[in-house]
Amino acid sequence: MQQESAPLSRHLRIHQDRGHTVLEFRGEIDIAAALEIVPYLDRVTGRDGARIVIDLGQVEFFDCSGLRLLYRARTRVLDHDGQLHLVCAHPLTLRIMRVTGLHRLLPAHPTLDAALGQSEATSGSL
């Protein structure tokens, strides 16, 4: 069951869905957006056993600041024995992830339903 919440900032909305905390990034994810997002990201990814989904479905622009946010989230969640799933279907963002190798560490699901349908963590490892 999904629990709705108001956006925390123009770049982030956090809500609960099927036992997972969903961080929905929005708009242009650049260095300014990352500075807004990181305190919320750190709060939810620092919990033991956290079950997190980062949803990039509402993202219009994504640069290296966004990649750093994803890597930071992955590291923090795994350090606390949690699970992290990524939702992304945008071809350019997926290409950036492939070029940098982040797709191996954090495979993307095309939809939130697909990400939450997974029974195992898909945080990947090298």
Summary of the structure (lengths in Angstrom):
residues: 126
radius of gyration: 13.0
end to end distance: 33.4
largest distance: 36.6
contacts: 405
relative contact order: 0.16
helix: 40%
strand: 30%
